[in-house]
Amino acid sequence: MICIPITLILRAATGIASITAVLPWVGAIALVIISMILTFVAGLFPAGIAARKDPVIALRTE
């Protein structure tokens, strides 16, 4: 579905009418899984820091 606008942009930028953008389903699923893993890891660091802080001191600094 997202390949349609990318194909139109590529055709307009290059002037090649036969060019098409293709994203295989395996690649799309891999990208979603990688994104989920990175989001999970990026959320662990702030959560770990917040868990080690004293709640009274943490609320006092806000």
N, CA, C, O and CB atoms as a CASP TS submission, in Angstrom:
PFRMAT TS
TARGET T0000
AUTHOR 0000-0000-0000
METHOD Language model
MODEL 1
PARENT N/A
ATOM      1  N   MET     1       0.824  -1.184   0.000  1.00  0.00           N
ATOM      2  CA  MET     1       0.000   0.000   0.000  1.00  0.00           C
ATOM      3  C   MET     1       0.876   1.258   0.000  1.00  0.00           C
ATOM      4  O   MET     1       0.588   2.214  -0.720  1.00  0.00           O
ATOM      5  CB  MET     1      -0.942  -0.008   1.208  1.00  0.00           C
ATOM      6  N   ILE     2       1.941   1.258   0.806  1.00  0.00           N
ATOM      7  CA  ILE     2       2.827   2.414   0.842  1.00  0.00           C
ATOM      8  C   ILE     2       3.719   2.454  -0.393  1.00  0.00           C
ATOM      9  O   ILE     2       4.333   3.480  -0.684  1.00  0.00           O
ATOM     10  CB  ILE     2       3.680   2.392   2.111  1.00  0.00           C
ATOM     11  N   CYS     3       3.792   1.356  -1.107  1.00  0.00           N
ATOM     12  CA  CYS     3       4.625   1.314  -2.309  1.00  0.00           C
ATOM     13  C   CYS     3       4.049   2.192  -3.425  1.00  0.00           C
ATOM     14  O   CYS     3       4.795   2.662  -4.284  1.00  0.00           O
ATOM     15  CB  CYS     3       4.767  -0.129  -2.800  1.00  0.00           C
ATOM     16  N   ILE     4       2.758   2.413  -3.421  1.00  0.00           N
ATOM     17  CA  ILE     4       2.137   3.215  -4.482  1.00  0.00           C
ATOM     18  C   ILE     4       2.641   4.660  -4.454  1.00  0.00           C
ATOM     19  O   ILE     4       3.084   5.147  -5.494  1.00  0.00           O
ATOM     20  CB  ILE     4       0.606   3.190  -4.342  1.00  0.00           C
ATOM     21  N   PRO     5       2.598   5.379  -3.312  1.00  0.00           N
ATOM     22  CA  PRO     5       3.130   6.740  -3.340  1.00  0.00           C
ATOM     23  C   PRO     5       4.642   6.788  -3.568  1.00  0.00           C
ATOM     24  O   PRO     5       5.145   7.721  -4.193  1.00  0.00           O
ATOM     25  CB  PRO     5       2.795   7.440  -2.049  1.00  0.00           C
ATOM     26  N   ILE     6       5.368   5.784  -3.063  1.00  0.00           N
ATOM     27  CA  ILE     6       6.809   5.759  -3.291  1.00  0.00           C
ATOM     28  C   ILE     6       7.102   5.570  -4.771  1.00  0.00           C
ATOM     29  O   ILE     6       8.020   6.193  -5.303  1.00  0.00           O
ATOM     30  CB  ILE     6       7.473   4.643  -2.466  1.00  0.00           C
ATOM     31  N   THR     7       6.335   4.718  -5.441  1.00  0.00           N
ATOM     32  CA  THR     7       6.505   4.525  -6.878  1.00  0.00           C
ATOM     33  C   THR     7       6.231   5.822  -7.627  1.00  0.00           C
ATOM     34  O   THR     7       6.977   6.177  -8.539  1.00  0.00           O
ATOM     35  CB  THR     7       5.578   3.412  -7.388  1.00  0.00           C
ATOM     36  N   LEU     8       5.179   6.528  -7.255  1.00  0.00           N
ATOM     37  CA  LEU     8       4.860   7.798  -7.924  1.00  0.00           C
ATOM     38  C   LEU     8       5.969   8.825  -7.722  1.00  0.00           C
ATOM     39  O   LEU     8       6.318   9.555  -8.650  1.00  0.00           O
ATOM     40  CB  LEU     8       3.529   8.359  -7.402  1.00  0.00           C
ATOM     41  N   ILE     9       6.519   8.883  -6.518  1.00  0.00           N
ATOM     42  CA  ILE     9       7.606   9.835  -6.238  1.00  0.00           C
ATOM     43  C   ILE     9       8.847   9.461  -7.043  1.00  0.00           C
ATOM     44  O   ILE     9       9.492  10.333  -7.625  1.00  0.00           O
ATOM     45  CB  ILE     9       7.939   9.864  -4.719  1.00  0.00           C
ATOM     46  N   LEU    10       9.184   8.175  -7.082  1.00  0.00           N
ATOM     47  CA  LEU    10      10.346   7.734  -7.854  1.00  0.00           C
ATOM     48  C   LEU    10      10.178   8.020  -9.340  1.00  0.00           C
ATOM     49  O   LEU    10      11.119   8.456 -10.003  1.00  0.00           O
ATOM     50  CB  LEU    10      10.587   6.246  -7.640  1.00  0.00           C
ATOM     51  N   ARG    11       8.981   7.775  -9.863  1.00  0.00           N
ATOM     52  CA  ARG    11       8.737   8.047 -11.285  1.00  0.00           C
ATOM     53  C   ARG    11       8.856   9.542 -11.589  1.00  0.00           C
ATOM     54  O   ARG    11       9.407   9.926 -12.621  1.00  0.00           O
ATOM     55  CB  ARG    11       7.344   7.536 -11.696  1.00  0.00           C
ATOM     56  N   ALA    12       8.343  10.376 -10.693  1.00  0.00           N
ATOM     57  CA  ALA    12       8.420  11.818 -10.919  1.00  0.00           C
ATOM     58  C   ALA    12       9.858  12.325 -10.784  1.00  0.00           C
ATOM     59  O   ALA    12      10.268  13.224 -11.518  1.00  0.00           O
ATOM     60  CB  ALA    12       7.506  12.559  -9.935  1.00  0.00           C
ATOM     61  N   ALA    13      10.612  11.762  -9.864  1.00  0.00           N
ATOM     62  CA  ALA    13      11.978  12.230  -9.629  1.00  0.00           C
ATOM     63  C   ALA    13      12.949  11.763 -10.708  1.00  0.00           C
ATOM     64  O   ALA    13      13.863  12.498 -11.082  1.00  0.00           O
ATOM     65  CB  ALA    13      12.459  11.755  -8.276  1.00  0.00           C
ATOM     66  N   THR    14      12.755  10.537 -11.212  1.00  0.00           N
ATOM     67  CA  THR    14      13.706   9.990 -12.171  1.00  0.00           C
ATOM     68  C   THR    14      13.253  10.107 -13.616  1.00  0.00           C
ATOM     69  O   THR    14      14.081  10.110 -14.528  1.00  0.00           O
ATOM     70  CB  THR    14      13.966   8.562 -11.854  1.00  0.00           C
ATOM     71  N   GLY    15      11.959  10.203 -13.832  1.00  0.00           N
ATOM     72  CA  GLY    15      11.440  10.256 -15.193  1.00  0.00           C
ATOM     73  C   GLY    15      11.354   8.887 -15.849  1.00  0.00           C
ATOM     74  O   GLY    15      11.071   8.798 -17.044  1.00  0.00           O
ATOM     75  N   ILE    16      11.586   7.840 -15.108  1.00  0.00           N
ATOM     76  CA  ILE    16      11.516   6.476 -15.634  1.00  0.00           C
ATOM     77  C   ILE    16      10.119   5.933 -15.336  1.00  0.00           C
ATOM     78  O   ILE    16       9.749   5.761 -14.175  1.00  0.00           O
ATOM     79  CB  ILE    16      12.635   5.554 -15.005  1.00  0.00           C
ATOM     80  N   ALA    17       9.351   5.665 -16.382  1.00  0.00           N
ATOM     81  CA  ALA    17       7.960   5.247 -16.206  1.00  0.00           C
ATOM     82  C   ALA    17       7.826   3.791 -15.777  1.00  0.00           C
ATOM     83  O   ALA    17       6.797   3.411 -15.218  1.00  0.00           O
ATOM     84  CB  ALA    17       7.197   5.462 -17.484  1.00  0.00           C
ATOM     85  N   SER    18       8.830   2.980 -16.021  1.00  0.00           N
ATOM     86  CA  SER    18       8.709   1.557 -15.724  1.00  0.00           C
ATOM     87  C   SER    18       9.203   1.186 -14.322  1.00  0.00           C
ATOM     88  O   SER    18       9.194   0.009 -13.963  1.00  0.00           O
ATOM     89  CB  SER    18       9.471   0.764 -16.749  1.00  0.00           C
ATOM     90  N   ILE    19       9.627   2.157 -13.536  1.00  0.00           N
ATOM     91  CA  ILE    19      10.158   1.876 -12.205  1.00  0.00           C
ATOM     92  C   ILE    19       9.015   1.635 -11.220  1.00  0.00           C
ATOM     93  O   ILE    19       8.011   2.346 -11.242  1.00  0.00           O
ATOM     94  CB  ILE    19      11.052   3.038 -11.720  1.00  0.00           C
ATOM     95  N   THR    20       9.171   0.637 -10.362  1.00  0.00           N
ATOM     96  CA  THR    20       8.169   0.349  -9.331  1.00  0.00           C
ATOM     97  C   THR    20       8.876   0.009  -8.024  1.00  0.00           C
ATOM     98  O   THR    20       9.918  -0.645  -8.021  1.00  0.00           O
ATOM     99  CB  THR    20       7.233  -0.816  -9.769  1.00  0.00           C
ATOM    100  N   ALA    21       8.306   0.454  -6.932  1.00  0.00           N
ATOM    101  CA  ALA    21       8.827   0.136  -5.604  1.00  0.00           C
ATOM    102  C   ALA    21       8.119  -1.110  -5.099  1.00  0.00           C
ATOM    103  O   ALA    21       6.896  -1.219  -5.194  1.00  0.00           O
ATOM    104  CB  ALA    21       8.636   1.331  -4.613  1.00  0.00           C
ATOM    105  N   VAL    22       8.893  -2.052  -4.558  1.00  0.00           N
ATOM    106  CA  VAL    22       8.325  -3.309  -4.075  1.00  0.00           C
ATOM    107  C   VAL    22       8.875  -3.573  -2.686  1.00  0.00           C
ATOM    108  O   VAL    22      10.085  -3.504  -2.466  1.00  0.00           O
ATOM    109  CB  VAL    22       8.647  -4.494  -5.043  1.00  0.00           C
ATOM    110  N   LEU    23       7.987  -3.875  -1.752  1.00  0.00           N
ATOM    111  CA  LEU    23       8.377  -4.272  -0.404  1.00  0.00           C
ATOM    112  C   LEU    23       7.788  -5.649  -0.142  1.00  0.00           C
ATOM    113  O   LEU    23       6.575  -5.784   0.015  1.00  0.00           O
ATOM    114  CB  LEU    23       7.895  -3.231   0.670  1.00  0.00           C
ATOM    115  N   PRO    24       8.640  -6.679  -0.093  1.00  0.00           N
ATOM    116  CA  PRO    24       8.125  -8.035   0.165  1.00  0.00           C
ATOM    117  C   PRO    24       7.516  -8.126   1.566  1.00  0.00           C
ATOM    118  O   PRO    24       7.893  -7.379   2.469  1.00  0.00           O
ATOM    119  CB  PRO    24       9.256  -9.084   0.008  1.00  0.00           C
ATOM    120  N   TRP    25       6.567  -9.054   1.731  1.00  0.00           N
ATOM    121  CA  TRP    25       5.893  -9.208   3.023  1.00  0.00           C
ATOM    122  C   TRP    25       6.875  -9.589   4.118  1.00  0.00           C
ATOM    123  O   TRP    25       6.742  -9.140   5.257  1.00  0.00           O
ATOM    124  CB  TRP    25       4.791 -10.260   2.928  1.00  0.00           C
ATOM    125  N   VAL    26       7.849 -10.405   3.787  1.00  0.00           N
ATOM    126  CA  VAL    26       8.844 -10.812   4.782  1.00  0.00           C
ATOM    127  C   VAL    26       9.625  -9.593   5.261  1.00  0.00           C
ATOM    128  O   VAL    26       9.891  -9.446   6.454  1.00  0.00           O
ATOM    129  CB  VAL    26       9.806 -11.878   4.196  1.00  0.00           C
ATOM    130  N   GLY    27       9.987  -8.730   4.334  1.00  0.00           N
ATOM    131  CA  GLY    27      10.704  -7.512   4.698  1.00  0.00           C
ATOM    132  C   GLY    27       9.857  -6.592   5.554  1.00  0.00           C
ATOM    133  O   GLY    27      10.360  -5.989   6.502  1.00  0.00           O
ATOM    134  N   ALA    28       8.584  -6.479   5.233  1.00  0.00           N
ATOM    135  CA  ALA    28       7.691  -5.620   6.020  1.00  0.00           C
ATOM    136  C   ALA    28       7.537  -6.155   7.431  1.00  0.00           C
ATOM    137  O   ALA    28       7.557  -5.386   8.392  1.00  0.00           O
ATOM    138  CB  ALA    28       6.318  -5.505   5.349  1.00  0.00           C
ATOM    139  N   ILE    29       7.383  -7.465   7.565  1.00  0.00           N
ATOM    140  CA  ILE    29       7.247  -8.066   8.897  1.00  0.00           C
ATOM    141  C   ILE    29       8.538  -7.905   9.685  1.00  0.00           C
ATOM    142  O   ILE    29       8.505  -7.626  10.883  1.00  0.00           O
ATOM    143  CB  ILE    29       6.872  -9.559   8.788  1.00  0.00           C
ATOM    144  N   ALA    30       9.676  -8.079   9.018  1.00  0.00           N
ATOM    145  CA  ALA    30      10.965  -7.906   9.687  1.00  0.00           C
ATOM    146  C   ALA    30      11.129  -6.472  10.187  1.00  0.00           C
ATOM    147  O   ALA    30      11.629  -6.257  11.291  1.00  0.00           O
ATOM    148  CB  ALA    30      12.117  -8.271   8.737  1.00  0.00           C
ATOM    149  N   LEU    31      10.717  -5.498   9.389  1.00  0.00           N
ATOM    150  CA  LEU    31      10.817  -4.100   9.799  1.00  0.00           C
ATOM    151  C   LEU    31       9.941  -3.806  11.020  1.00  0.00           C
ATOM    152  O   LEU    31      10.350  -3.069  11.917  1.00  0.00           O
ATOM    153  CB  LEU    31      10.424  -3.184   8.642  1.00  0.00           C
ATOM    154  N   VAL    32       8.750  -4.377  11.052  1.00  0.00           N
ATOM    155  CA  VAL    32       7.854  -4.179  12.193  1.00  0.00           C
ATOM    156  C   VAL    32       8.443  -4.814  13.453  1.00  0.00           C
ATOM    157  O   VAL    32       8.384  -4.221  14.530  1.00  0.00           O
ATOM    158  CB  VAL    32       6.458  -4.774  11.896  1.00  0.00           C
ATOM    159  N   ILE    33       9.005  -6.008  13.326  1.00  0.00           N
ATOM    160  CA  ILE    33       9.598  -6.680  14.478  1.00  0.00           C
ATOM    161  C   ILE    33      10.811  -5.911  14.994  1.00  0.00           C
ATOM    162  O   ILE    33      10.973  -5.750  16.203  1.00  0.00           O
ATOM    163  CB  ILE    33       9.997  -8.114  14.113  1.00  0.00           C
ATOM    164  N   ILE    34      11.661  -5.435  14.089  1.00  0.00           N
ATOM    165  CA  ILE    34      12.821  -4.638  14.498  1.00  0.00           C
ATOM    166  C   ILE    34      12.370  -3.370  15.201  1.00  0.00           C
ATOM    167  O   ILE    34      12.956  -2.981  16.211  1.00  0.00           O
ATOM    168  CB  ILE    34      13.699  -4.287  13.285  1.00  0.00           C
ATOM    169  N   SER    35      11.343  -2.725  14.683  1.00  0.00           N
ATOM    170  CA  SER    35      10.819  -1.513  15.304  1.00  0.00           C
ATOM    171  C   SER    35      10.293  -1.790  16.710  1.00  0.00           C
ATOM    172  O   SER    35      10.510  -0.995  17.624  1.00  0.00           O
ATOM    173  CB  SER    35       9.712  -0.915  14.441  1.00  0.00           C
ATOM    174  N   MET    36       9.601  -2.918  16.882  1.00  0.00           N
ATOM    175  CA  MET    36       9.074  -3.268  18.200  1.00  0.00           C
ATOM    176  C   MET    36      10.206  -3.539  19.194  1.00  0.00           C
ATOM    177  O   MET    36      10.130  -3.123  20.350  1.00  0.00           O
ATOM    178  CB  MET    36       8.157  -4.496  18.098  1.00  0.00           C
ATOM    179  N   ILE    37      11.241  -4.223  18.753  1.00  0.00           N
ATOM    180  CA  ILE    37      12.377  -4.519  19.634  1.00  0.00           C
ATOM    181  C   ILE    37      13.082  -3.236  20.039  1.00  0.00           C
ATOM    182  O   ILE    37      13.406  -3.054  21.213  1.00  0.00           O
ATOM    183  CB  ILE    37      13.369  -5.474  18.945  1.00  0.00           C
ATOM    184  N   LEU    38      13.323  -2.347  19.089  1.00  0.00           N
ATOM    185  CA  LEU    38      13.989  -1.080  19.406  1.00  0.00           C
ATOM    186  C   LEU    38      13.161  -0.221  20.358  1.00  0.00           C
ATOM    187  O   LEU    38      13.712   0.425  21.249  1.00  0.00           O
ATOM    188  CB  LEU    38      14.270  -0.303  18.127  1.00  0.00           C
ATOM    189  N   THR    39      11.847  -0.211  20.173  1.00  0.00           N
ATOM    190  CA  THR    39      10.973   0.547  21.068  1.00  0.00           C
ATOM    191  C   THR    39      10.995  -0.035  22.468  1.00  0.00           C
ATOM    192  O   THR    39      11.023   0.707  23.449  1.00  0.00           O
ATOM    193  CB  THR    39       9.542   0.569  20.533  1.00  0.00           C
ATOM    194  N   PHE    40      10.983  -1.355  22.571  1.00  0.00           N
ATOM    195  CA  PHE    40      11.041  -2.020  23.872  1.00  0.00           C
ATOM    196  C   PHE    40      12.352  -1.706  24.585  1.00  0.00           C
ATOM    197  O   PHE    40      12.347  -1.372  25.770  1.00  0.00           O
ATOM    198  CB  PHE    40      10.879  -3.537  23.708  1.00  0.00           C
ATOM    199  N   VAL    41      13.463  -1.811  23.883  1.00  0.00           N
ATOM    200  CA  VAL    41      14.773  -1.536  24.481  1.00  0.00           C
ATOM    201  C   VAL    41      14.882  -0.063  24.871  1.00  0.00           C
ATOM    202  O   VAL    41      15.415   0.254  25.935  1.00  0.00           O
ATOM    203  CB  VAL    41      15.908  -1.917  23.503  1.00  0.00           C
ATOM    204  N   ALA    42      14.388   0.832  24.032  1.00  0.00           N
ATOM    205  CA  ALA    42      14.452   2.261  24.341  1.00  0.00           C
ATOM    206  C   ALA    42      13.594   2.609  25.548  1.00  0.00           C
ATOM    207  O   ALA    42      13.881   3.588  26.237  1.00  0.00           O
ATOM    208  CB  ALA    42      14.010   3.085  23.136  1.00  0.00           C
ATOM    209  N   GLY    43      12.564   1.845  25.821  1.00  0.00           N
ATOM    210  CA  GLY    43      11.730   2.082  26.994  1.00  0.00           C
ATOM    211  C   GLY    43      12.301   1.482  28.263  1.00  0.00           C
ATOM    212  O   GLY    43      11.966   1.926  29.361  1.00  0.00           O
ATOM    213  N   LEU    44      13.158   0.481  28.132  1.00  0.00           N
ATOM    214  CA  LEU    44      13.743  -0.148  29.311  1.00  0.00           C
ATOM    215  C   LEU    44      14.695   0.774  30.054  1.00  0.00           C
ATOM    216  O   LEU    44      14.703   0.788  31.285  1.00  0.00           O
ATOM    217  CB  LEU    44      14.466  -1.405  28.915  1.00  0.00           C
ATOM    218  N   PHE    45      15.495   1.540  29.333  1.00  0.00           N
ATOM    219  CA  PHE    45      16.492   2.393  29.980  1.00  0.00           C
ATOM    220  C   PHE    45      15.865   3.452  30.880  1.00  0.00           C
ATOM    221  O   PHE    45      16.253   3.541  32.045  1.00  0.00           O
ATOM    222  CB  PHE    45      17.348   3.064  28.933  1.00  0.00           C
ATOM    223  N   PRO    46      14.926   4.252  30.408  1.00  0.00           N
ATOM    224  CA  PRO    46      14.308   5.235  31.306  1.00  0.00           C
ATOM    225  C   PRO    46      13.534   4.579  32.450  1.00  0.00           C
ATOM    226  O   PRO    46      13.507   5.099  33.565  1.00  0.00           O
ATOM    227  CB  PRO    46      13.377   6.140  30.518  1.00  0.00           C
ATOM    228  N   ALA    47      12.911   3.444  32.170  1.00  0.00           N
ATOM    229  CA  ALA    47      12.158   2.758  33.224  1.00  0.00           C
ATOM    230  C   ALA    47      13.093   2.229  34.302  1.00  0.00           C
ATOM    231  O   ALA    47      12.765   2.279  35.487  1.00  0.00           O
ATOM    232  CB  ALA    47      11.331   1.608  32.635  1.00  0.00           C
ATOM    233  N   GLY    48      14.246   1.726  33.903  1.00  0.00           N
ATOM    234  CA  GLY    48      15.226   1.241  34.872  1.00  0.00           C
ATOM    235  C   GLY    48      15.786   2.366  35.728  1.00  0.00           C
ATOM    236  O   GLY    48      15.971   2.201  36.934  1.00  0.00           O
ATOM    237  N   ILE    49      16.053   3.503  35.111  1.00  0.00           N
ATOM    238  CA  ILE    49      16.549   4.663  35.863  1.00  0.00           C
ATOM    239  C   ILE    49      15.487   5.149  36.835  1.00  0.00           C
ATOM    240  O   ILE    49      15.794   5.460  37.986  1.00  0.00           O
ATOM    241  CB  ILE    49      16.961   5.805  34.906  1.00  0.00           C
ATOM    242  N   ALA    50      14.247   5.216  36.385  1.00  0.00           N
ATOM    243  CA  ALA    50      13.159   5.690  37.243  1.00  0.00           C
ATOM    244  C   ALA    50      12.903   4.727  38.399  1.00  0.00           C
ATOM    245  O   ALA    50      12.540   5.161  39.492  1.00  0.00           O
ATOM    246  CB  ALA    50      11.878   5.875  36.425  1.00  0.00           C
ATOM    247  N   ALA    51      13.087   3.432  38.176  1.00  0.00           N
ATOM    248  CA  ALA    51      12.835   2.455  39.228  1.00  0.00           C
ATOM    249  C   ALA    51      13.868   2.543  40.352  1.00  0.00           C
ATOM    250  O   ALA    51      13.576   2.201  41.498  1.00  0.00           O
ATOM    251  CB  ALA    51      12.828   1.054  38.644  1.00  0.00           C
ATOM    252  N   ARG    52      15.083   3.006  40.017  1.00  0.00           N
ATOM    253  CA  ARG    52      16.137   3.103  41.025  1.00  0.00           C
ATOM    254  C   ARG    52      16.074   4.389  41.842  1.00  0.00           C
ATOM    255  O   ARG    52      16.740   4.496  42.871  1.00  0.00           O
ATOM    256  CB  ARG    52      17.480   3.002  40.362  1.00  0.00           C
ATOM    257  N   LYS    53      15.286   5.362  41.403  1.00  0.00           N
ATOM    258  CA  LYS    53      15.216   6.648  42.106  1.00  0.00           C
ATOM    259  C   LYS    53      14.255   6.566  43.289  1.00  0.00           C
ATOM    260  O   LYS    53      13.298   5.791  43.297  1.00  0.00           O
ATOM    261  CB  LYS    53      14.777   7.768  41.142  1.00  0.00           C
ATOM    262  N   ASP    54      14.546   7.386  44.271  1.00  0.00           N
ATOM    263  CA  ASP    54      13.638   7.531  45.404  1.00  0.00           C
ATOM    264  C   ASP    54      12.422   8.329  44.938  1.00  0.00           C
ATOM    265  O   ASP    54      12.605   9.400  44.360  1.00  0.00           O
ATOM    266  CB  ASP    54      14.346   8.231  46.619  1.00  0.00           C
ATOM    267  N   PRO    55      11.200   7.868  45.158  1.00  0.00           N
ATOM    268  CA  PRO    55      10.020   8.556  44.632  1.00  0.00           C
ATOM    269  C   PRO    55       9.890   9.973  45.152  1.00  0.00           C
ATOM    270  O   PRO    55       9.478  10.861  44.406  1.00  0.00           O
ATOM    271  CB  PRO    55       8.777   7.783  44.973  1.00  0.00           C
ATOM    272  N   VAL    56      10.232  10.214  46.422  1.00  0.00           N
ATOM    273  CA  VAL    56      10.095  11.559  46.993  1.00  0.00           C
ATOM    274  C   VAL    56      11.044  12.522  46.306  1.00  0.00           C
ATOM    275  O   VAL    56      10.655  13.645  45.985  1.00  0.00           O
ATOM    276  CB  VAL    56      10.363  11.541  48.508  1.00  0.00           C
ATOM    277  N   ILE    57      12.280  12.104  46.073  1.00  0.00           N
ATOM    278  CA  ILE    57      13.259  12.980  45.411  1.00  0.00           C
ATOM    279  C   ILE    57      12.871  13.187  43.963  1.00  0.00           C
ATOM    280  O   ILE    57      13.002  14.292  43.438  1.00  0.00           O
ATOM    281  CB  ILE    57      14.684  12.389  45.502  1.00  0.00           C
ATOM    282  N   ALA    58      12.398  12.147  43.315  1.00  0.00           N
ATOM    283  CA  ALA    58      12.001  12.267  41.905  1.00  0.00           C
ATOM    284  C   ALA    58      10.839  13.236  41.738  1.00  0.00           C
ATOM    285  O   ALA    58      10.821  14.023  40.791  1.00  0.00           O
ATOM    286  CB  ALA    58      11.619  10.896  41.338  1.00  0.00           C
ATOM    287  N   LEU    59       9.873  13.187  42.644  1.00  0.00           N
ATOM    288  CA  LEU    59       8.730  14.106  42.552  1.00  0.00           C
ATOM    289  C   LEU    59       9.106  15.525  42.963  1.00  0.00           C
ATOM    290  O   LEU    59       8.508  16.488  42.483  1.00  0.00           O
ATOM    291  CB  LEU    59       7.581  13.608  43.425  1.00  0.00           C
ATOM    292  N   ARG    60      10.073  15.659  43.831  1.00  0.00           N
ATOM    293  CA  ARG    60      10.488  16.986  44.278  1.00  0.00           C
ATOM    294  C   ARG    60      11.177  17.748  43.145  1.00  0.00           C
ATOM    295  O   ARG    60      11.070  18.973  43.082  1.00  0.00           O
ATOM    296  CB  ARG    60      11.426  16.875  45.492  1.00  0.00           C
ATOM    297  N   THR    61      11.881  17.052  42.252  1.00  0.00           N
ATOM    298  CA  THR    61      12.611  17.722  41.173  1.00  0.00           C
ATOM    299  C   THR    61      11.698  18.102  40.005  1.00  0.00           C
ATOM    300  O   THR    61      12.113  18.863  39.131  1.00  0.00           O
ATOM    301  CB  THR    61      13.738  16.827  40.673  1.00  0.00           C
ATOM    302  N   GLU    62      10.492  17.601  39.972  1.00  0.00           N
ATOM    303  CA  GLU    62       9.598  17.948  38.860  1.00  0.00           C
ATOM    304  C   GLU    62       8.930  19.276  39.064  1.00  0.00           C
ATOM    305  O   GLU    62       8.148  19.710  38.218  1.00  0.00           O
ATOM    306  CB  GLU    62       8.550  16.888  38.676  1.00  0.00           C
TER
END
